[in-house]
Amino acid sequence: MPATSHLRLAALGLALMLGACASPPPAAVPPASATLFEDQAFGAPSMAPDVSAVFALSPAMRAYLDADIGRLIHTLGPQRGLVEAIHTKAQLRLEYDAERTRTAAEAFDARTGNCLSLVVLVAAFAKQLDLPITYQALIGQETWSRSGGYYFVNGHVNITVARRLIDQFAQIDGSERLRISFGTIPRGRGQLVQSVGEATIVAMFMNNRAAELLVQSRIDDAYAHVREAIRQDPGYVAAYNTLGVIYQRKAMRVAAERAFRAALERDENHRAALYNVARLLDQQGYRGAAAYFEARLAKLERDPPFAHFDRGVAAAEAGDYATARDELLLEMKRDPDYHEFHFWLAVALHGLGDVERARQHLELARKYSVTQRDQAVYGAKLRRIEAAAAVARRPL
């Protein structure tokens, strides 16, 4: 049963790849060189990375496993019992929220998490039930988003939970695989998958945490987590890119370039690393070298992410709603499911007097938002526009 995970990567004025599976490791992975790390430039982390905590069961989880899931296992078998407890929300009532990457125990306590958190939660319970698990990265699923001055590259990861071998022989549980899905797969994209090991999942987790800490300007903590990500899986390319972004935040440009190039040694088409190294070289005055990487990125990204969006927002803020609408529609050809595109298109359409279509796109903004906070904001705006429309319909 594959469960989808939405992962993010970010970088200030840079592009980071966080939390998922932006690029699978190549067949032959160069080892991480000790010269990549600059430990002397960072202080001791206030929150050290703890690999053992990622899948650890809390006392509350063990009690839930013994009692609630245990009752379901008694009638449905281990595999279907776990699925019933998690997938239907009837038991755990899990909610998707991409704002923070949580350990299994944290996701259980909060009853919410981003996809990686929820996949880790499923894996933690499956391990206790001796259910075989396989993780899969979805290839070619990456999309761009932006928050707080950072660009994010978002990917997906699945977990497949199979029946126990003894249950297969005893014909307990009817399906070899059952699907639990968290989040959504972007429309119009295929579902090519590649298996990844648990070390890669832990590396994704640590890389996500590093990016989240970086956004909070907790640089020492971010560095400790991304270092651990690379230690867990030297083939996880996104972590090298995040390391480069951290160095750039510290104005360590030579170390940053070395990290970005290390990412490209492992995946020559890594979009975030191409974007970041081109920008870094351009800032240093190496225009020819920057143009080389920009050309490579252009072959992968026909239109730079957010170029039409930025022009559309600027036009909307200037009151040129027709231009805003046209630019935003062009941006949505790249990614029709990004919530902020629908929000600003709603603004443009409302400015043009098309209140009904504005309401529809505001509803889509709420639908596609990946945090509960954004859903609440869009919901409030939707209620206001609907209230205003109701007043306008009243007879004089």
Secondary structure, DSSP 8 states (H G I E B T S, - for coil): ----EEE-EEEETEEEE-SS-SS---SS-----GGG--GGGS---SS---GGGSS---HHHHHHIIIIIHHHHHHH-HHHHHHHHHTTSSSS--EE-TT----HHHHHHHTEE-HHHHHHHHHHHHHHTT--EEEEEEET--EEEEETTEEEEEEEEEEEEE--HHHHHHT-SS-SEE----S---TT---EEEEE-HHHHHHHHHHHHHHHHHHTT-HHHHHHHHHHHHHH-TT-HHHHHHHHHHHHHTT-HHHHHHHHHHHHHH-TT-HHHHHHHHHHHHHTT-HHHHHHHHHHHHHH-SS-TTHHHHHHHHHHHTT-HHHHHHHHHHHHHH-TT-HHHHHHHHHHHHHTT-HHHHHHHHHHHHHH--SHHHHHHHHHHHHHHHHHHHHHHS--
